[in-house]
Amino acid sequence: MNQRVISAISAMYQGDVSASRWLNEFSTKNEAWSVAMALTKDAPTREVQFYASNMLYAKIRREMRLLKPHVAMELLRAVDSTFLTCGASRDWTATNRSDRLKSTAFLRRLSLARARAAAIMSERTNGKSLFDLMEKCVRMTQGPQWYVGVLGLTALPNELTAAGIASSTMLARDRSKVASAFAALLRRKDILRMYGSEILACVKA
């Protein structure tokens, strides 16, 4: 099935309307969970990987609350692990601008899926899943994966709101840590020069 989905995604990007319709129908099926997760982890192109992460994000938004608690928790762990693994690849620092933009777009979408999954699970874990995610992101901002940490943190406010959770309440405990992490990044001249405007926009989020 993975190969059929890959072929359909490639055809869709070339303007095949029937492939797009088939993908939309497939995305509503239970089987789409495993396929989207597999292709998000490993796909032949960034375009396929991005589409798979988008499918995963859409299913999390629509269907994650319908999953049994232990299944939902396994899903969150899988999305979190994939986000960290893909972020560690450092493709987002690629010299080629096109490659860098594709990689960043994929990581952004995956960070949204991760944030929404954590927000939904926070209802079942009394906030623990959300706080664990934030702690990981704050730690990442202090090392070579700082940009991945920024993506993970800035995805949270809107996803919490969209999930119907008060972001001010859920984020209050770690707000000072997040602010300190961003401030430390902006003190680095290399980061300020390349990504300063983006991080400042993130701070306002």
PyMOL commands that set and color helices and strands:
alter all, ss='L'
color gray80, all
select helices_A, chain A and resi 2-13+17-26+31-41+46-66+69-88+91-93+97-125+128-140+146-154+156-162+167-186+189-204
alter helices_A, ss='H'
color red, helices_A
deselect
rebuild
show_as cartoon
